[in-house]
Structure formats: structure tokens, C-alpha cells
Amino acid sequence: MNHPLSPAICPRLIVKVGSSLLVDAAGAVRREWLTTLVADIAARTLAGQQVAVVSSGAIALGARRLKLARGGRANLEDAQAAAAVGQIALAGVWADLLGDHGITAAQMLVTLDDLEDRRRYLNASATLERLLSLKVVPVINENDSVATHEIKFGDNDRLAARIGAAARAQGVVLLSDVDGLYTADPTRDATATRIARVARIDAKIAAMAQVGTSSGMGSGGMASKIEAARTATSAGADLVIVSGTEPHPLTRMAAGQHGTIFIAAAQARGRKAWLAGRLTVRGTIHIDAGATRALASGASLLAAGASRTEGQFARGDVVDIVGPDGNRIARGLSEYDAVDAARITGLKTEAIAAVLGYAPRSALVHRDHMVALVHGDHMVRL
């Protein structure tokens, strides 16, 4: 039986490669291993699958060349300088190895703002679409040479998931130095067992995440991989966490190597996929049980169903919608600014005009500008 992310089932795939796989402890490219991964990608490309790569490693490579302490992560300035030097080396390695198989590589560097801003997100999506249609393999990384703490993804797990949404991919693979999600830390708890399949990311699954990696080289841990899985599956892509420590990791995955697969929800498109994948929101609207049921049936969020608001947001800003149990169940564009939203919370529509002094809009968040976060404890379908 074909693997869910095989070329026959998954026409478009995003592959994320962690720093600890690409770069050794001395700060050099693990070229022999990378050659086997590129061979896997070439085989999938030949089979008709379109593949984009999210590649870590620029800071680690640059730090070695610049002889910077702590792998280039001592401070922001060192990290930016290391990224600027390392990125050109990293792109060159990918271009050379893919070129050996007759495949053209492209480089895309993005920041968080590029995918959080709707217009720039559409531009990135169009670029990916064209490159993949031309049988090019885009190699993508965060633009660490200009990114600051305020505008960073923070790790390439979440970047890969966002790229998956922008590229309208059906699958995302996180190649890492861990082989999946465990019930506990397997290095500390002998009873820990690996979870092979996750159909829904609930509080229990999220609690299993362990912060940090075994290598100390990368910036992502299991917590970031869970968040990446939320983003990818909400946009309709399966996500697999699998070990990449051995040669030919994609071939091993296809042959049944152990890992954890997070199953996609019904695929969101266009604006709703962008909303679901956003990493920054401006505020929160808490709702009651009745409103939760109404959203589950496809309704808009009315003021009467809101219990309180948080944050400073303007009309058109992205807000999370949280149920009475504290779980995020949806995300959307607010029809009111924070001050007016707080004033009309809990009011029926006919009472709003008297409070605001103008005719109210039909909803706090309209269903056309709302997307379900379908892996919360409530399976809201919009």
C-alpha cells in the first residue's frame, strides 16, 4: 500500500530538514547524507511529485566560517551575520546536488511578515506555484539575516507548515533527530511509547510535547512540531514527523519507517487557509456554549454569544475565538474594533444600535471570514 505522502497520493510535498541533520558538530555540511536525501527527492520528482524543501543550517554553517561562539547564536547580531554568510553556502550545496540529477534549484528567503501579510502571502504563493509547475525544487529558509525576534517564525517546523499552506501542498514531512511523538520523553521514561497516528490534536496530545532537541543545534522542539501540525492539518495537509538520521530518509519513510502522522482536516482554501495558519493574532473573543454549537452548524458569531474579549484589535484584524472550556475553536476577521466589541458583548442584535449609536453589523465575526481550528477539543466545522 502506498504511503500517504507518496507521489501517487500526494502531488505536492514540503520537506523540512533540521540543522542537526544537515550540519555536523564541527559546523560542516553532512554532504554524504544530504546526497542520499537529494536522491530521494529526485526519485519523487521523476515520479511526478512536486517537492519544495525548507532547509535549516544557514546559521550553523555561517558561524563555522566566521568562527563565532555558541554556533552563531550568542546574540542577534551574530545570528544575522552567520545567516548572511551561511545562506549562500547552503544554497550552493543544494543547487550542486540537485543539479547532479538535472534538477534546477531556486532560493526563497522569507520572514514571518511575508506570510502574515495577506498580499505578500499571495505573492509568495504565486511564486511557489510557478516554480513547482516548472519542475524546479524551491529551497526555502527564514531570512535570518534581517529577521528580529519580533518578526521571526522561531523555527523551521512552523515555517514548513506555513509554506505547505501557501503552496497548497497535500503533505509536509519534518525530518528531524527524533522519530515521532511519544507519550513521554523516551530518553527519561522507559515506558514512553510512540504514537503512530494522530487524528485530532487535543489538549492531551499537546501536553506530550517536549521542548528542545537532542542536538542543541536547532531552534525547534516537539512543541513547535505540534504547532506545525496544527497549521498544516488545518490547511488540509497531512504532516509526518520522522527521523532523518539514516541515509535515504524519504525512501525509508515510504517503506514504513516509524514516525508519527497527523491526519489532515478537510482542506481549507484561499483566505481561510491563510487565516488558519497565521501565527499572530490581535485579540481573542470568548464565547458561550450556545455560540459554540452555532458555529459548529456553520453560523456567524453574533454578539449575543460572546462572553468577553481580550486584546487591542481593530476592525479587520485577526482574532481567535475560544470556547467556554478555554480551547481555541475558530479564527476570523473581527467586524468591530476592540472597544466596541467589548461594549456589545452578550447583547442581542436589536439592542446593539442603542449602545453604539449606529446600525450594527450583522456579526462580530462573519462566517465568510472565519475558519475552524478543527483540531481543538471541539470539532467546529464552518
SEMI-900269 format. One line per 2 residues: number of its first residue (from 0); their letters; for each residue x, z, y of C-alpha. Coordinates in steps of 0.001 Angstrom, whole numbers. Example, Ala and Ser with C-alpha at 12.3 -4.5 7.8 and 13.67 -1.06 7.14 Angstrom:
0> AS> 12300:7800:-4500; 13670:7140:-1060
//
This chain:
0> MN> 0:0:0; 1271:-863:3467
2> HP> 2409:1944:5749; 17:2402:8720
4> LS> 2787:1247:11069; 3817:-1771:9003
6> PA> 3808:-5247:10612; 724:-6179:8601
8> IC> -1350:-3360:10107; 389:-2563:13409
10> PR> 1028:-5701:15516; 2820:-3792:18279
12> LI> 5127:-800:17748; 7086:1540:20028
14> VK> 10200:3139:18505; 11766:6140:20243
16> VG> 15347:7049:19386; 16644:10516:20226
18> SS> 20035:11290:21756; 21241:13215:18721
20> LL> 20769:10095:16584; 22408:7646:18987
22> VD> 25343:9702:20192; 27714:11886:18177
24> AA> 29035:15300:19172; 32029:13683:20911
26> GA> 29746:11562:23108; 30332:8222:21360
28> VR> 27677:5799:20122; 26930:6122:16398
30> RE> 27278:2376:16118; 27279:2138:12331
32> WL> 23943:3982:12114; 22490:2062:15053
34> TT> 23378:-1215:13342; 21061:-261:10466
36> LV> 18199:605:12825; 18588:-2720:14631
38> AD> 18493:-4480:11259; 15170:-2730:10578
40> IA> 13829:-3835:13957; 14989:-7399:13348
42> AR> 13236:-7470:9978; 10000:-6283:11571
44> TL> 10327:-8825:14367; 10795:-11577:11777
46> AG> 7646:-10321:10028; 5688:-10817:13258
48> QQ> 5650:-7300:14661; 6378:-6870:18372
50> VA> 8747:-3936:18900; 9798:-2060:22029
52> VV> 12444:663:21973; 12543:3844:24044
54> SS> 16196:4802:23897; 17753:8107:24851
56> GA> 21507:8608:25130; 22486:7437:28618
58> IA> 23388:10880:29966; 25348:11805:26840
60> LG> 27316:8543:26961; 27998:8751:30682
62> AR> 29090:12373:30511; 31755:11476:27984
64> RL> 33143:8704:30159; 33110:10890:33272
66> KL> 34402:13954:31391; 31539:16094:32706
68> AR> 30888:19616:31440; 27866:20521:29297
70> GG> 27209:16937:28339; 26408:15997:31922
72> RA> 23554:18486:32181; 25265:21215:34223
74> NL> 23237:20211:37273; 21001:17433:38551
76> ED> 23801:15579:40341; 25931:15431:37181
78> AQ> 22966:14224:35133; 22193:11468:37633
80> AA> 25817:10331:37775; 26143:10411:33977
82> AA> 22924:8409:33594; 24118:5743:36032
84> VG> 27336:5232:34054; 25855:5707:30601
86> QI> 22838:3453:31022; 24900:295:31457
88> AL> 26902:1148:28327; 23741:1939:26374
90> AG> 22052:-1316:27370; 25151:-3245:26407
92> VW> 25222:-1790:22903; 21549:-2594:22317
94> AD> 21968:-6137:23689; 25004:-6799:21485
96> LL> 23447:-5526:18267; 20093:-7217:18803
98> GD> 21942:-10400:19803; 23669:-10397:16410
100> HG> 20193:-11073:14960; 19334:-13715:17532
102> IT> 17044:-11341:19438; 17077:-11067:23220
104> AA> 17029:-7549:24663; 15568:-6546:28021
106> QM> 16098:-3357:30000; 13339:-1410:31736
108> LV> 14024:1825:33628; 11021:3835:34773
110> TL> 10216:7165:36393; 7152:9334:35972
112> DD> 5690:7943:39197; 5874:4404:37819
114> LE> 3345:5276:35121; 1279:7861:37008
116> DR> 527:5481:39902; -2198:3089:38788
118> RR> -820:-50:40467; 2731:485:39255
120> YL> 1421:1292:35771; -341:-2085:35699
122> NA> 2863:-3806:36813; 4834:-2133:34014
124> SA> 2113:-3041:31524; 2205:-6697:32590
126> TL> 5993:-6816:32275; 5878:-5340:28778
128> ER> 3138:-7751:27762; 5133:-10777:28879
130> LL> 8408:-9643:27337; 6808:-8906:23977
132> SL> 4945:-12219:23996; 8343:-13934:24428
134> KV> 9670:-12113:21319; 12025:-10023:23454
136> VP> 12753:-6403:22495; 12448:-4252:25643
138> VI> 14798:-1264:25691; 13241:1403:27920
140> NE> 14574:4647:29309; 13746:7057:32067
142> ND> 15598:6163:35264; 17562:9410:35276
144> SV> 19920:8195:37995; 17134:8584:40584
146> AT> 14627:10898:38889; 14396:14507:40056
148> HE> 12812:17495:38357; 9553:16803:40191
150> IK> 9237:13176:39048; 10604:13355:35510
152> FG> 8911:12924:32177; 11375:15528:30976
154> DN> 11864:13910:27593; 11533:10513:25957
156> DR> 8897:11617:23447; 6258:11656:26169
158> LA> 7739:8546:27758; 7374:6701:24440
160> AR> 3719:7696:24202; 3055:6517:27757
162> IG> 4841:3243:27076; 2682:2894:23973
164> AA> -431:3147:26125; 925:742:28754
166> AR> 1897:-1778:26074; -1405:-1336:24213
168> AQ> 566:-590:21046; -1065:435:17783
170> GV> 1784:2707:16729; 4562:4940:18044
172> VL> 7483:6219:15939; 9535:9188:17110
174> LS> 12858:9036:15274; 14391:12475:15505
176> DV> 16629:15026:13842; 13505:16701:12428
178> DG> 11319:15240:9695; 7893:16259:10944
180> LY> 5658:19123:11981; 5899:22329:9937
182> TA> 3621:25329:9703; 6582:27429:10904
184> DP> 10250:26923:11738; 11710:25775:8379
186> TR> 15194:26972:9357; 13901:30545:9655
188> DA> 10898:30712:7330; 11289:29701:3689
190> TA> 7507:29455:3284; 7173:26792:6003
192> TR> 5557:23590:4773; 5496:20145:6349
194> IA> 2138:18760:7471; 1857:15145:6357
196> RV> -1237:14117:8304; -2924:15413:11455
198> AR> -6388:14068:12172; -7034:16341:15148
200> ID> -4715:18222:17462; -6346:21599:17962
202> AK> -5031:24982:19059; -3774:25728:15549
204> IA> -1677:22553:15432; -328:23105:18941
206> AM> 745:26647:18006; 3015:25269:15279
208> AQ> 5235:23518:17808; 8741:24909:18075
210> VG> 10622:24462:21346; 14095:22895:21210
212> TS> 16047:20638:18866; 18722:21426:16343
214> SG> 21320:19296:18117; 21187:20803:21588
216> MG> 21801:17276:22919; 18274:16077:23656
218> SG> 15651:17425:26014; 12606:17222:23748
220> GM> 11392:19640:21089; 8344:19846:18867
222> AS> 6156:20931:21783; 6920:17681:23596
224> KI> 6225:15719:20421; 2782:17307:20135
226> EA> 2048:16352:23740; 3283:12843:22999
228> AR> 938:12705:20034; -1993:13737:22250
230> TA> -1194:10912:24646; -604:8256:22010
232> TS> -3630:9048:19862; -5922:9275:22893
234> AG> -4835:5726:23768; -5577:4519:20241
236> AD> -2090:4561:18694; -1011:6378:15544
238> LV> 2127:8436:16113; 4682:9307:13439
240> IV> 7410:11937:13651; 10069:11129:11075
242> SG> 13725:11891:10507; 16152:9221:11626
244> TE> 19323:10890:10416; 19848:8478:7480
246> PH> 20612:4739:7741; 17697:2269:7937
248> PL> 15146:4854:9115; 12267:2385:9609
250> TR> 12771:948:6119; 12798:4472:4700
252> MA> 9612:5305:6602; 7878:2213:5214
254> AG> 8960:3227:1721; 7244:6593:2092
256> QH> 9874:8892:3579; 8384:12227:4539
258> GT> 7168:12705:8082; 4027:13635:9990
260> IF> 1487:11067:11130; -1022:11817:13887
262> IA> -4102:9654:13490; -5357:7648:16460
264> AA> -8745:8095:18044; -10911:5115:18905
266> QA> -8747:3082:21231; -9237:3604:24939
268> RG> -8619:619:27174; -7728:-91:30756
270> RK> -8271:2751:33201; -9415:5184:30518
272> AW> -6167:4780:28556; -4211:5377:31757
274> LA> -6276:8480:32541; -5850:9929:29052
276> GR> -2085:9521:29184; -1417:10957:32626
278> LT> 958:13904:32662; -10:15160:36126
280> VR> -3455:16201:37317; -4550:17618:40656
282> GT> -7118:20147:39529; -9463:21496:36890
284> IH> -13239:21707:36597; -14547:24312:34155
286> ID> -17919:23571:32590; -20539:25422:30556
288> AG> -21745:24805:27006; -24665:22668:28147
290> AT> -22398:20333:30092; -20050:20140:27101
292> RA> -22928:18892:24956; -23994:16465:27685
294> LA> -20506:14957:27881; -20462:14635:24100
296> SG> -23584:12469:24341; -21983:10212:26944
298> AS> -23323:11721:30179; -21571:12135:33512
300> LL> -20536:15602:34665; -23124:16994:37095
302> AA> -22505:19869:39480; -25085:21990:37652
304> GA> -22881:22058:34561; -19739:23227:36378
306> SR> -18856:26907:36445; -15754:26896:38675
308> TE> -12938:24692:39971; -9183:25119:40335
310> GQ> -6563:23298:42383; -6399:21310:45586
312> FA> -7705:17822:44912; -9237:15039:46956
314> RG> -11973:12589:46051; -10476:10074:43606
316> DV> -7817:12454:42278; -7424:13055:38552
318> VD> -8875:16337:37256; -9103:17910:33823
320> IV> -12463:19082:32501; -12279:22305:30494
322> GP> -14954:23696:28200; -16127:27331:28001
324> DG> -13553:28077:25296; -10669:27023:27545
326> NR> -9905:23732:25791; -9431:20536:27793
328> IA> -12117:18130:26648; -12011:15307:29195
330> RG> -10193:13910:32204; -11516:11882:35086
332> LS> -11583:10982:38760; -13310:13527:40953
334> EY> -16168:12292:43153; -15635:15218:45559
336> DA> -12718:16977:47174; -11896:20498:46009
338> VD> -13647:22297:48867; -16969:20508:48434
340> AA> -16746:20642:44646; -16396:24430:44814
342> RI> -19380:24682:47198; -21761:22816:44871
344> TG> -20580:24253:41557; -23603:25237:39469
346> LK> -26159:23651:41807; -28865:21253:40724
348> TE> -28743:17834:42355; -31739:18435:44610
350> AI> -30073:21486:46176; -26737:19860:46996
352> AA> -27722:17944:50136; -28752:21138:51914
354> VL> -25378:22714:51193; -23179:19722:52083
356> GY> -25249:18234:54880; -25123:14746:53378
358> AP> -26647:12896:50445; -24822:13932:47291
360> RS> -23059:11551:44960; -24554:11185:41525
362> AL> -21947:13293:39688; -18887:15477:40041
364> VH> -17138:13083:37637; -18893:9863:36651
366> RD> -18777:8758:33031; -17313:5371:34059
368> HM> -14262:7194:35428; -13866:9725:32622
370> VA> -12045:9695:29311; -12353:12074:26372
372> LV> -9354:14108:25328; -10619:13661:21815
374> HG> -8160:15937:20045; -9296:19136:21646
376> DH> -11357:21587:19653; -14466:19681:20800
378> MV> -14658:16040:19810; -16173:14711:23003
380> RL> -16941:11002:22868; -17560:9178:26133
//
